[in-house]
Amino acid sequence: MVEDADHMEVCKPPSKEHPSYRLLLQFIITCGKVARECDQALQEVHDLPQSMFGLESYVERVETLVTSEGSDAAPQYVGVWGMGGVGKTLLLQRLYGSPKVHCHFQGAKFIWCTVGQTPDIMAVYRTLSKELGFKPEKTANPEDYKLKLHSQFRRKRVFLVLDDVWQDKAFDSLDLAKGKGSVTLLTTRNLSLLERASPHISQEHMTPLSKEDSWSLFCVHAFRPPSNVPCELKALAQSMAEECQGLPLALKVIGRAMFGKTSPELQWAPLLKKLRESRMQEGTVEEELYERLKLGYDLLSEDDGRLKDCFLYCAAFPEDFNIEFSDILCCWIGEGLVPGNDGDDPRVDAFSLLNKLWRRSFIESNVEVSDEKGFWLFKLHDVMRDFAFYILENDSGTPPAKQLYLYRAGQNLEEFPQEWEAILKARRLSLEGNKLKRLPGSFYAPELVSLLLCGNPIQCVPASFLRSFPKLRVLNLNGGKFRNLPEDLGDLNDLVCLDLSYCNNLEILPDAVRKLHVLKHLHLTECRSLKFLPCGVVGLTLLQELDTGFCVNLTWAEHTPSGMARAESLGHVYPTVVASLEDICGLVALTELHILGNIDPRVELPHNMSALTKLKVLELGLENIKTLPAGMPYWFTQLQELHLWDFVSLEYLPRSFTRCGAFPALINFRMCNCLILVEFPEVDDGALPKLRTLEFDSCDSLGTLPLSLEVLTSLRKLILPDCEETLKDSCRTNCEKSSIWRRFDIRYDREFR
């Protein structure tokens, strides 16, 4: 008998749109298989289309509006308004992908722009330039830029979506789709904005769901299958659905919070009472919604006591921001949120926490969620982010959350905030995505643990600034414009995570990095001016992740040239020693290693890489490497992800890569831009037993894949973007020969990452 989880893995449809999805769902329901494993494999029908919940009528009406005029008609405007959480963005998504809309606007340019409360208009203009196929302008004057964009838009028919517009000024700045037959479709919470925007704008008011639709949506999330409502719970559940006042987001969050609760007296009745008590006498409509969402927030602690803080951490990022799993993982490790227990894998623990937030509808993911991929990208719904700020402002704990977490992300700030008293008490300060060029010389924040300054064009980091944070554990300076860092960096004795990614002007790291004895994560991705690492790096015995991806000028020397003891030509103002690739391999605590950059053609991957037995993620991009060590598959017994980039001199993989016993824990294997790779070796039984995804991206010389891939019993996906027709023909032939090959999900386009 095949176990449920295994059965689901074999039968799992390629997508929720695939016809077999509904059939499999009905099969599971019929058999009564609602165990946790099956529930996870089906993603709990997480984002069912809401056609059955009142959305379809809006889609039909707005679809008719936007397709009512021909290609020579005057520019048209359609505005959708309603309170937050009512489903405006979902409506736009349906329209944006509507076959009827695409047929009507055949040949037109489709552009989606999420605006938000504090948009950076110049950044939006640069994005629009790229969308239209033009190089972004260098001008710093928004009016000049708008005029240039205006002339480009006039030449094209455009279907322009402006989602979540708050300000008249923002709409005026983005009112650009003036070409014949163009349509601007926008959403807002503010009816007066539509009334002022244009006298000719067509309006669609989205109202809360009807009582019947509210009940249906609530049941989908509270009872799975939705038809399985116990008689003793029905009246209580209907009352709870009514308390959500027809708001889809509230119905989802509250419904998911109640899933699995079976006791009318001990669970449903007390929580219904609490929900009713959350009604506000004089609160705004938004506050009424937040008070209902708070029940779901309070119940997060049932799953894990860390979930509340994890959710609030997500609000530290800018509005409508796609948060990368690696970024949140680094922060949570730094603050000690993960791993929850000694010996746990922090990646697995972080995935589990995100999965629970996703299942409770507190976060959204644009990509398929699965055990092997995790949440590479996720975001907060704008209402959930507003709700997080509501919690921060109204938390009754001691001390209040607003004294612990000071978030000013994505507000176009040009000066460091002057809220010194708040900073003095704060444990977490986020100024991500602003326009800060200068940092204050000195102030004191004795309790600060996390400082997030990502995305600011900071030109200098004063030594006195770093002395302000004696307890700092997370420092993110990603995207800074500074050339060096002060030696005082080494005085941050508690620093666990240091992110200097995309600091393109950074030429050197201070040798004092050797003093960061508890540092676990060092991110240097795309530090394109960085030429050497100080020898202090190799003394970081607790370092678990080192990322030098796309440090194109970083020279990895096999041995340290004696003449490099003092390299003043590189801007060094103190003696330094080059860290060699062999030295890096002495960092035996590493669980992740990312090296993408230049390497001396005479250098091979050192065999002392075998000491990195704890590696779970290995990413290499080394142009001049012609061979890989035959022992690699047996060195890395815990390796789960292997990515090989730009191995343009690699013609063959070692035969050992597919021998019995090779890579026993590997889940994802990706090769990208390996231009002369001519074959993937035959696969033996017992090789790569856990491999789920195999990808060859832009491997131009790869003409075939062996039929023996069928012995990889866990393989689910073959991803072959930009592959030659010969490779596609090889796959088709293998599918004809093998029933196992026919079960592979073979994709010839890039997955969204």
KEKE-630987 format. One line per field, with one value per residue (C-alpha): residue number from 1; z, y, x. Coordinates in steps of 0.02 Angstrom, whole numbers, plus 50000, padded with zeros to 5 digits. Each point is the difference from the previous one (the first is absolute). Layout:
% KEKE-630987
num [NUM, ...]
pz [Z, ...]
py [Y, ...]
px [X, ...]
END
This chain:
% KEKE-630987
num [1, 2, 3, 4, 5, 6, 7, 8, 9, 10, 11, 12, 13, 14, 15, 16, 17, 18, 19, 20, 21, 22, 23, 24, 25, 26, 27, 28, 29, 30, 31, 32, 33, 34, 35, 36, 37, 38, 39, 40, 41, 42, 43, 44, 45, 46, 47, 48, 49, 50, 51, 52, 53, 54, 55, 56, 57, 58, 59, 60, 61, 62, 63, 64, 65, 66, 67, 68, 69, 70, 71, 72, 73, 74, 75, 76, 77, 78, 79, 80, 81, 82, 83, 84, 85, 86, 87, 88, 89, 90, 91, 92, 93, 94, 95, 96, 97, 98, 99, 100, 101, 102, 103, 104, 105, 106, 107, 108, 109, 110, 111, 112, 113, 114, 115, 116, 117, 118, 119, 120, 121, 122, 123, 124, 125, 126, 127, 128, 129, 130, 131, 132, 133, 134, 135, 136, 137, 138, 139, 140, 141, 142, 143, 144, 145, 146, 147, 148, 149, 150, 151, 152, 153, 154, 155, 156, 157, 158, 159, 160, 161, 162, 163, 164, 165, 166, 167, 168, 169, 170, 171, 172, 173, 174, 175, 176, 177, 178, 179, 180, 181, 182, 183, 184, 185, 186, 187, 188, 189, 190, 191, 192, 193, 194, 195, 196, 197, 198, 199, 200, 201, 202, 203, 204, 205, 206, 207, 208, 209, 210, 211, 212, 213, 214, 215, 216, 217, 218, 219, 220, 221, 222, 223, 224, 225, 226, 227, 228, 229, 230, 231, 232, 233, 234, 235, 236, 237, 238, 239, 240, 241, 242, 243, 244, 245, 246, 247, 248, 249, 250, 251, 252, 253, 254, 255, 256, 257, 258, 259, 260, 261, 262, 263, 264, 265, 266, 267, 268, 269, 270, 271, 272, 273, 274, 275, 276, 277, 278, 279, 280, 281, 282, 283, 284, 285, 286, 287, 288, 289, 290, 291, 292, 293, 294, 295, 296, 297, 298, 299, 300, 301, 302, 303, 304, 305, 306, 307, 308, 309, 310, 311, 312, 313, 314, 315, 316, 317, 318, 319, 320, 321, 322, 323, 324, 325, 326, 327, 328, 329, 330, 331, 332, 333, 334, 335, 336, 337, 338, 339, 340, 341, 342, 343, 344, 345, 346, 347, 348, 349, 350, 351, 352, 353, 354, 355, 356, 357, 358, 359, 360, 361, 362, 363, 364, 365, 366, 367, 368, 369, 370, 371, 372, 373, 374, 375, 376, 377, 378, 379, 380, 381, 382, 383, 384, 385, 386, 387, 388, 389, 390, 391, 392, 393, 394, 395, 396, 397, 398, 399, 400, 401, 402, 403, 404, 405, 406, 407, 408, 409, 410, 411, 412, 413, 414, 415, 416, 417, 418, 419, 420, 421, 422, 423, 424, 425, 426, 427, 428, 429, 430, 431, 432, 433, 434, 435, 436, 437, 438, 439, 440, 441, 442, 443, 444, 445, 446, 447, 448, 449, 450, 451, 452, 453, 454, 455, 456, 457, 458, 459, 460, 461, 462, 463, 464, 465, 466, 467, 468, 469, 470, 471, 472, 473, 474, 475, 476, 477, 478, 479, 480, 481, 482, 483, 484, 485, 486, 487, 488, 489, 490, 491, 492, 493, 494, 495, 496, 497, 498, 499, 500, 501, 502, 503, 504, 505, 506, 507, 508, 509, 510, 511, 512, 513, 514, 515, 516, 517, 518, 519, 520, 521, 522, 523, 524, 525, 526, 527, 528, 529, 530, 531, 532, 533, 534, 535, 536, 537, 538, 539, 540, 541, 542, 543, 544, 545, 546, 547, 548, 549, 550, 551, 552, 553, 554, 555, 556, 557, 558, 559, 560, 561, 562, 563, 564, 565, 566, 567, 568, 569, 570, 571, 572, 573, 574, 575, 576, 577, 578, 579, 580, 581, 582, 583, 584, 585, 586, 587, 588, 589, 590, 591, 592, 593, 594, 595, 596, 597, 598, 599, 600, 601, 602, 603, 604, 605, 606, 607, 608, 609, 610, 611, 612, 613, 614, 615, 616, 617, 618, 619, 620, 621, 622, 623, 624, 625, 626, 627, 628, 629, 630, 631, 632, 633, 634, 635, 636, 637, 638, 639, 640, 641, 642, 643, 644, 645, 646, 647, 648, 649, 650, 651, 652, 653, 654, 655, 656, 657, 658, 659, 660, 661, 662, 663, 664, 665, 666, 667, 668, 669, 670, 671, 672, 673, 674, 675, 676, 677, 678, 679, 680, 681, 682, 683, 684, 685, 686, 687, 688, 689, 690, 691, 692, 693, 694, 695, 696, 697, 698, 699, 700, 701, 702, 703, 704, 705, 706, 707, 708, 709, 710, 711, 712, 713, 714, 715, 716, 717, 718, 719, 720, 721, 722, 723, 724, 725, 726, 727, 728, 729, 730, 731, 732, 733, 734, 735, 736, 737, 738, 739, 740, 741, 742, 743, 744, 745, 746, 747, 748, 749, 750, 751, 752, 753]
pz [50000, 49951, 50145, 49980, 49990, 49868, 49904, 49998, 49935, 49858, 49954, 50037, 49850, 49920, 50050, 50076, 49824, 49934, 49974, 50108, 50149, 50021, 49971, 50130, 50123, 49980, 50020, 50163, 50064, 49950, 50088, 50153, 49992, 50085, 50093, 50022, 49864, 49867, 50060, 49976, 49829, 49937, 50077, 50091, 49845, 50067, 49875, 49914, 49864, 50081, 49855, 50120, 50130, 49911, 49895, 49831, 49982, 50027, 49873, 49869, 50026, 50000, 49856, 49900, 50044, 49948, 49837, 49948, 49890, 49845, 49965, 49932, 50147, 50121, 50157, 50127, 50190, 50115, 50189, 50127, 50178, 50165, 50173, 50028, 49995, 49893, 49849, 49884, 49957, 49968, 49879, 49906, 49992, 49921, 49873, 49964, 49952, 49917, 49826, 49947, 50053, 49914, 49841, 49999, 50034, 49880, 49960, 50145, 50142, 50169, 50150, 50184, 50128, 50187, 50067, 50188, 50133, 49976, 49823, 49935, 49838, 49921, 50033, 49921, 49849, 49977, 50008, 49872, 49884, 50005, 49971, 49844, 49940, 50027, 50102, 50164, 50000, 50110, 50036, 50182, 49957, 50010, 49887, 49862, 50016, 49993, 49839, 49917, 50058, 49945, 49822, 50000, 50067, 49868, 49865, 50075, 50045, 50183, 50128, 50158, 50174, 50147, 50155, 50173, 49962, 50155, 49945, 49866, 49967, 49967, 49873, 49914, 49986, 49925, 49887, 49846, 49893, 49873, 49840, 49894, 50067, 50166, 50166, 50176, 50132, 50180, 50175, 50152, 50171, 49972, 49896, 50003, 49906, 49856, 50000, 49988, 49880, 49843, 49958, 49876, 50117, 50013, 50180, 50074, 50186, 50079, 50152, 50132, 49958, 50022, 50147, 49889, 49918, 50169, 50068, 49849, 50011, 50188, 49982, 49870, 50129, 50164, 49941, 49873, 49900, 50015, 49996, 50158, 50130, 50161, 50051, 50175, 49929, 49858, 50097, 50087, 49837, 49910, 50138, 49989, 49811, 50023, 50121, 49859, 49915, 49826, 49987, 49906, 50093, 50170, 49948, 49945, 50153, 50127, 49905, 49999, 50183, 50038, 49891, 50103, 50149, 50043, 50171, 49999, 50185, 50025, 49835, 49885, 50126, 50098, 49840, 49927, 50160, 49985, 49818, 50046, 50140, 49874, 49925, 50020, 50044, 49908, 49898, 49815, 49875, 49991, 50189, 50005, 49876, 50098, 50161, 49913, 49926, 50175, 50049, 49866, 50057, 50181, 49950, 49910, 50167, 49996, 49859, 50059, 50127, 49877, 49862, 50062, 50000, 49834, 49923, 50073, 49931, 49824, 50021, 50014, 49810, 49881, 49938, 49857, 50019, 49946, 50150, 49962, 50108, 50023, 50067, 50130, 50046, 50036, 50109, 50097, 50032, 50057, 50125, 50060, 49935, 49905, 50028, 50138, 50078, 50006, 49856, 49888, 49822, 49995, 49818, 50037, 50156, 49908, 49859, 50129, 50078, 49832, 49950, 50155, 49965, 49820, 50050, 50118, 49856, 50088, 49854, 49813, 49882, 49812, 49970, 50031, 50179, 50023, 50120, 49886, 49950, 50151, 49987, 49886, 49981, 50104, 50051, 50114, 49932, 50023, 50125, 50101, 50004, 50060, 50128, 50062, 50028, 50091, 50116, 50027, 50044, 50113, 50082, 50185, 50048, 50107, 49928, 49854, 49834, 49924, 50120, 49944, 49812, 49905, 49817, 49871, 49843, 49826, 50052, 49885, 50151, 49958, 50180, 50144, 50114, 50149, 50117, 50117, 50150, 49902, 49928, 50174, 50052, 49835, 49974, 49812, 49881, 49816, 49877, 49846, 49828, 50039, 49928, 50143, 49944, 50170, 50170, 50163, 50082, 50168, 50107, 50118, 49977, 50136, 49968, 49810, 49932, 49815, 49889, 49823, 49882, 49837, 49841, 50058, 49900, 50158, 49952, 50164, 50160, 50143, 50132, 50135, 49923, 50024, 50181, 50036, 50000, 50128, 49985, 49812, 49925, 49824, 49889, 49823, 49893, 49835, 49854, 50087, 49898, 50123, 49951, 50167, 50177, 50161, 50109, 50135, 49910, 50098, 50164, 49963, 50107, 49987, 49811, 49924, 49826, 49890, 49830, 49883, 49838, 49850, 50078, 49830, 50059, 50144, 49968, 50163, 50159, 50160, 50070, 50164, 49929, 50086, 50166, 49956, 50090, 49996, 49819, 49909, 49839, 49889, 49838, 49868, 49845, 49854, 50091, 49830, 50059, 50134, 49951, 50153, 50164, 50157, 50081, 50151, 49908, 50016, 50189, 50015, 50070, 50017, 49824, 49920, 49841, 49888, 49842, 49873, 49854, 49848, 50084, 49826, 50052, 50149, 49963, 50083, 50010, 50031, 50109, 50081, 49900, 50118, 49910, 50056, 50181, 49965, 49848, 50005, 49819, 50052, 50128, 50149, 50140, 50110, 49972, 49933, 49937, 49861, 50052, 49878, 49941, 50098, 50157, 49976, 49993, 50177, 50061, 50051, 50082, 49833, 49954, 49848, 49880, 49850, 49893, 49832, 49925, 49916, 50037, 49935, 49853, 50083, 50156, 50024, 50134, 50148, 50070, 50175, 49956, 50066, 50175, 49972, 50055, 50069, 49834, 49954, 49862, 49878, 49860, 49887, 49850, 49940, 49815, 49983, 50090, 49875, 50117, 50164, 50134, 49981, 50187, 50014, 50003, 50150, 50096, 50021, 50079, 50067, 49842, 49948, 49864, 49869, 49876, 49867, 49907, 49853, 49990, 49819, 49992, 50071, 49867, 50107, 50176, 50093, 49980, 50190, 50006, 49951, 50078, 50139, 50163, 49916, 50087, 50120, 50061, 49842, 49959, 49869, 49868, 49882, 49862, 49916, 49854, 49985, 49816, 49944, 50113, 49876, 50109, 50167, 50050, 50011, 50170, 50108, 50121, 50171, 49936, 50048, 50098, 50057, 49843, 49959, 49878, 49862, 49898, 49850, 49958, 49841, 49983, 49811, 49956, 50101, 49869, 50097, 50172, 50043, 50011, 50163, 50090, 50029, 50143, 50097, 50097, 50083, 49843, 49965, 49891, 49850, 49962, 49832, 49955, 49840, 49951, 49822, 49899, 50005, 50189, 49989, 49873, 50117, 50141, 49887, 49946, 50179, 50046, 49862, 50067, 50187, 50103, 50139, 49883, 49957, 50184, 50003, 49998, 49854, 49979, 49859, 50079, 50156, 50164, 50094, 50136]
py [50000, 50170, 50121, 50158, 50119, 49894, 49980, 50187, 50026, 49878, 50072, 50184, 50101, 50124, 50146, 50042, 50045, 49825, 49894, 49861, 50118, 50000, 49812, 49966, 50119, 49910, 49832, 50056, 50066, 49842, 49890, 50112, 50025, 50166, 49957, 50133, 49933, 50003, 50168, 50070, 49921, 50080, 50166, 50000, 50074, 50156, 50131, 49929, 50114, 50103, 49984, 49907, 50137, 50153, 50050, 49942, 50135, 50134, 49917, 49998, 50181, 50071, 49885, 50075, 50177, 49978, 49912, 50117, 50113, 49963, 50022, 50177, 50062, 50136, 49944, 49920, 49995, 49872, 50018, 49864, 50058, 49919, 49973, 49904, 49811, 49999, 49919, 50143, 49933, 49826, 50077, 50088, 49840, 49911, 50139, 50011, 49816, 49997, 49920, 50118, 50152, 49934, 49964, 50176, 50079, 49890, 50083, 50122, 50015, 49934, 50086, 49969, 50130, 49984, 50178, 49995, 50135, 50077, 49962, 50044, 50078, 50008, 49814, 49966, 50106, 49898, 49840, 50066, 50046, 49820, 49935, 50107, 49941, 50162, 50035, 50089, 50185, 50074, 50159, 50035, 50112, 49906, 50124, 49982, 49811, 50001, 50101, 49876, 49852, 50089, 50012, 49814, 49947, 50102, 49891, 49837, 49918, 49953, 49905, 50084, 49936, 50117, 49897, 50076, 50186, 50110, 50175, 50118, 50051, 49819, 49977, 50164, 49942, 49833, 50058, 49954, 49878, 50130, 49901, 49955, 49853, 50001, 49960, 50047, 49886, 50054, 49949, 50109, 50004, 50183, 50042, 50185, 49962, 49927, 50146, 50122, 49897, 50016, 50050, 49856, 49860, 49848, 49943, 49829, 49988, 49834, 49964, 49864, 49827, 49950, 49892, 49847, 50030, 50040, 49834, 49906, 50082, 49974, 49815, 49975, 50051, 49942, 49829, 49893, 49943, 50151, 49888, 49913, 50119, 49907, 50033, 50053, 50135, 50069, 50136, 50059, 49997, 50101, 50130, 50010, 50022, 50142, 50086, 50011, 50123, 49929, 50039, 49861, 50026, 49991, 49847, 49912, 50045, 49960, 49845, 49932, 50040, 49892, 49853, 49842, 50068, 49879, 50049, 50117, 50042, 50007, 50075, 50072, 50087, 50088, 50058, 50061, 50099, 50074, 50046, 50088, 50095, 50067, 50113, 50182, 50137, 50140, 49912, 50024, 49866, 49950, 49988, 49889, 49884, 50000, 49955, 49848, 49950, 50012, 49840, 49907, 50087, 49950, 49820, 49989, 49956, 49835, 49941, 50078, 50135, 50082, 50030, 50169, 50073, 49917, 50083, 50170, 49980, 49987, 50176, 50067, 49990, 50131, 49994, 49878, 49935, 49823, 49932, 49870, 49846, 50024, 50176, 49952, 49845, 50106, 50119, 49863, 49909, 50162, 50034, 49821, 49964, 49849, 49864, 49970, 49860, 49957, 49889, 50049, 50054, 50189, 49991, 49863, 50090, 50166, 49914, 49921, 50169, 50081, 49854, 50024, 50186, 49961, 49870, 50128, 50129, 50120, 49998, 49970, 49903, 50026, 49832, 49822, 49951, 49831, 49914, 50009, 50182, 50094, 50180, 50075, 50154, 50054, 50162, 50077, 50052, 50188, 49981, 49873, 50119, 50140, 49878, 49964, 50186, 50006, 49864, 50093, 50160, 49921, 49854, 50002, 49901, 50065, 50089, 50048, 49925, 50173, 50028, 49840, 50007, 50163, 49973, 50138, 49895, 50065, 50176, 50095, 50069, 50103, 50031, 49881, 50010, 50115, 49890, 49979, 49950, 49862, 49941, 49998, 49867, 49906, 49821, 50006, 50147, 49986, 50139, 49889, 50071, 50185, 50130, 50022, 50056, 50048, 49917, 50097, 50016, 49935, 49953, 49856, 49852, 49878, 49873, 49996, 49823, 50022, 50148, 49988, 50133, 49903, 50099, 50167, 50088, 50023, 50079, 49980, 49899, 50101, 49904, 50093, 49939, 49818, 50031, 50043, 49818, 49893, 49857, 49999, 49827, 50039, 50137, 50019, 50132, 49918, 50123, 50129, 50113, 50006, 49945, 49931, 49965, 50058, 49886, 50027, 49869, 49874, 50069, 49932, 49848, 49928, 50019, 49841, 50057, 50129, 50039, 50107, 49935, 50117, 50122, 50025, 50131, 49897, 49967, 49924, 49923, 50053, 49873, 50021, 49882, 49865, 50063, 49956, 49835, 49956, 50050, 49866, 50086, 50110, 50058, 50085, 49966, 50116, 50099, 50030, 50108, 49878, 49924, 49905, 49932, 50036, 49852, 50029, 49917, 49829, 50019, 50012, 49827, 50016, 50066, 49899, 50098, 50091, 50077, 50080, 49979, 50107, 50082, 50007, 50079, 49888, 49903, 49831, 49959, 49824, 50069, 50169, 50099, 50072, 50165, 50024, 50032, 50184, 50045, 50188, 50007, 49920, 50132, 49898, 50111, 49860, 49833, 49865, 49822, 49921, 49860, 49856, 49879, 49863, 50106, 50025, 49812, 49996, 50079, 49831, 50071, 50062, 49941, 50115, 50053, 50113, 50043, 50085, 50100, 49988, 49869, 49975, 49876, 49903, 49969, 49848, 49972, 49944, 49826, 50070, 50047, 49827, 50075, 50099, 49854, 50109, 50085, 50001, 50131, 50016, 50127, 50017, 50112, 49983, 50028, 49925, 49835, 49857, 49852, 49966, 49885, 49822, 49987, 50141, 49887, 49907, 50148, 50090, 49875, 50137, 50108, 50043, 50130, 50006, 50143, 50010, 50167, 50056, 49846, 50047, 49889, 49844, 49870, 49848, 49966, 49866, 49829, 49990, 50130, 49867, 49844, 49904, 50098, 50168, 50152, 49905, 50156, 50107, 50070, 50135, 49993, 50147, 50036, 50171, 50069, 49848, 50033, 49851, 49866, 49860, 49867, 49951, 49831, 49840, 49978, 49845, 49929, 50077, 50166, 50165, 49913, 50162, 50105, 50089, 50137, 49993, 50157, 50042, 50185, 50063, 49845, 50021, 49845, 49878, 49898, 49851, 49939, 49816, 49889, 49936, 50155, 49889, 49915, 50164, 49952, 50171, 50106, 50110, 50145, 50019, 50185, 50036, 50185, 50059, 49821, 49945, 49905, 49846, 49994, 50020, 49858, 49893, 50030, 49959, 49839, 49950, 50036, 49882, 49864, 50020, 50018, 50075, 50136, 50041, 50040, 50130, 50182, 50060, 50189, 50094, 50172, 50077, 49978, 50158, 50017]
px [50000, 50069, 50003, 49895, 50148, 50085, 49838, 49978, 50177, 49967, 49830, 50026, 49939, 50120, 49887, 49832, 49939, 50037, 49842, 50071, 50004, 49811, 49991, 50133, 49918, 49834, 50087, 50080, 49833, 49908, 50124, 49997, 50187, 50022, 50158, 50131, 50114, 49864, 49942, 50174, 50026, 49839, 50053, 49832, 49917, 50086, 49944, 49848, 49930, 49863, 49878, 49886, 50018, 49934, 50150, 49936, 49869, 50132, 50115, 49862, 49951, 50177, 50050, 49856, 50056, 50182, 49955, 49861, 50107, 50102, 50184, 49974, 49897, 50052, 50093, 49883, 50001, 49920, 50014, 49962, 49976, 49960, 50073, 50160, 49983, 49844, 50086, 50048, 50173, 49930, 49874, 50140, 50101, 49852, 49980, 50186, 50001, 49829, 50001, 49861, 50103, 50157, 49903, 49927, 50170, 50096, 50166, 49985, 50125, 49941, 50079, 49964, 50056, 49970, 50001, 49972, 49993, 50173, 50055, 50173, 49940, 50172, 50026, 49830, 50048, 50160, 49899, 49876, 50144, 50062, 49823, 49987, 50170, 50094, 50155, 49956, 50037, 50135, 49905, 49960, 49852, 49834, 49909, 50130, 49993, 49811, 50001, 50118, 49896, 49843, 50063, 50047, 49830, 49910, 50076, 49934, 49838, 50019, 49898, 50066, 49956, 50031, 49965, 49976, 50005, 49987, 50046, 49935, 50179, 50050, 49860, 50044, 50181, 49950, 49858, 50102, 49900, 49941, 50022, 49850, 49901, 50095, 49919, 50053, 49926, 50030, 49950, 49985, 49919, 49957, 49845, 50042, 50162, 49900, 49880, 50145, 50105, 49895, 49821, 49993, 50059, 49885, 49978, 49973, 49965, 50052, 49896, 50017, 49936, 49820, 49950, 49994, 50169, 50077, 49941, 50068, 50171, 50009, 49959, 50137, 50129, 49922, 49939, 50090, 49906, 49884, 49846, 50057, 49925, 49953, 49821, 50052, 50115, 49894, 49907, 50159, 50097, 49865, 50003, 50189, 49992, 49874, 50118, 50129, 49882, 50022, 50186, 50092, 50164, 49916, 49900, 50159, 50103, 49862, 49947, 50177, 50020, 49847, 50051, 50017, 49904, 49860, 49933, 49849, 50013, 50188, 50057, 49867, 49886, 50141, 50084, 49835, 49974, 50173, 49967, 49839, 50086, 50125, 49866, 50047, 49877, 50089, 50133, 50032, 49953, 50184, 50014, 49845, 50086, 50163, 49910, 49926, 50167, 50073, 49909, 50097, 50160, 49972, 49969, 50168, 50078, 49905, 50112, 50164, 50039, 50120, 49873, 49940, 50176, 50039, 49847, 50045, 50177, 49928, 49929, 50178, 50012, 49927, 49821, 49967, 50177, 50044, 50095, 50132, 50010, 50188, 49973, 49870, 50100, 50154, 49900, 49912, 50163, 50080, 49862, 49995, 49824, 50067, 50044, 49875, 50101, 50183, 50050, 49853, 50033, 49962, 49945, 49873, 49942, 49979, 49905, 49884, 49963, 49966, 49892, 49893, 49982, 49953, 49872, 49922, 49998, 50118, 50123, 49983, 50111, 50009, 50082, 49949, 50037, 50081, 50116, 50150, 49984, 49937, 49945, 50131, 49889, 49853, 49915, 49871, 49831, 49993, 49857, 50099, 50147, 49885, 49933, 50177, 50026, 49833, 50064, 50163, 49909, 49869, 50089, 49962, 50153, 50141, 50090, 49886, 50052, 50020, 50143, 50083, 49978, 50025, 49957, 50021, 50028, 49961, 49950, 50121, 50094, 50154, 50052, 50026, 49846, 50017, 49897, 50147, 49896, 49914, 50166, 50074, 49875, 49982, 50055, 49970, 50020, 49954, 50037, 50002, 49963, 50025, 50119, 50123, 50173, 50069, 49994, 50008, 50169, 49945, 49853, 49969, 49882, 50055, 49860, 50003, 50016, 49955, 50045, 49930, 50067, 49982, 49969, 50069, 50139, 50106, 50166, 50094, 49983, 50076, 50095, 49904, 49836, 50047, 50048, 49819, 49941, 50092, 49873, 49977, 49974, 49934, 50074, 49934, 50088, 49949, 50013, 50110, 50115, 50146, 50176, 50055, 49944, 50085, 50103, 49869, 49896, 50103, 49932, 49826, 50035, 49823, 49983, 49928, 49947, 50087, 49924, 50106, 49923, 49991, 50124, 50080, 50125, 50066, 50185, 50059, 49937, 50087, 50119, 49906, 49869, 50104, 49931, 49821, 50013, 49814, 49969, 49900, 49945, 50108, 49915, 50108, 49896, 50043, 50133, 50076, 50145, 50055, 50166, 50058, 49936, 50100, 50083, 49890, 49856, 50080, 50004, 49811, 49974, 49810, 49971, 49860, 49964, 50124, 49931, 50118, 49881, 50044, 50148, 50073, 50166, 50031, 50159, 50011, 50186, 50063, 50138, 50025, 50129, 50129, 49989, 49822, 50045, 49967, 49895, 49987, 49946, 49837, 49962, 50060, 50060, 50060, 50088, 49888, 50014, 49899, 49884, 50023, 49868, 50087, 49991, 49814, 49980, 50066, 49838, 49931, 49844, 49932, 49826, 49987, 50136, 49971, 50151, 49968, 50141, 50168, 50130, 50175, 49996, 50141, 49896, 49890, 49871, 50104, 49976, 49992, 49821, 49967, 50014, 49839, 49893, 49860, 49960, 49816, 50009, 50145, 49997, 50152, 50026, 50179, 50030, 50172, 49971, 50013, 49972, 49913, 50071, 49938, 49979, 49871, 49846, 50069, 50072, 49835, 49882, 49885, 49997, 49821, 50030, 50137, 50008, 50137, 50006, 50105, 50110, 50034, 50155, 49915, 49963, 49960, 49941, 50097, 49919, 49999, 49860, 49873, 50077, 49916, 50015, 50028, 49926, 49887, 49907, 49996, 49827, 50035, 50138, 50016, 50124, 49993, 50098, 50113, 50020, 50106, 49925, 49961, 49920, 49928, 50071, 49899, 49918, 50027, 49874, 50029, 50066, 49919, 49860, 49915, 50020, 49836, 50052, 50130, 50029, 50109, 49986, 50086, 50108, 50010, 50102, 49895, 49908, 49932, 49955, 50020, 49846, 50076, 49935, 49849, 50094, 49991, 49845, 49980, 50024, 49848, 50058, 50112, 50025, 50082, 49985, 50083, 50041, 50032, 49869, 50110, 49983, 49812, 49995, 50104, 49876, 49851, 50084, 50034, 49818, 49945, 50114, 49971, 49841, 50106, 50062, 49819, 49971, 50138, 49947, 50107, 50006, 50085, 49982, 50076, 49912, 49957, 50131]
END
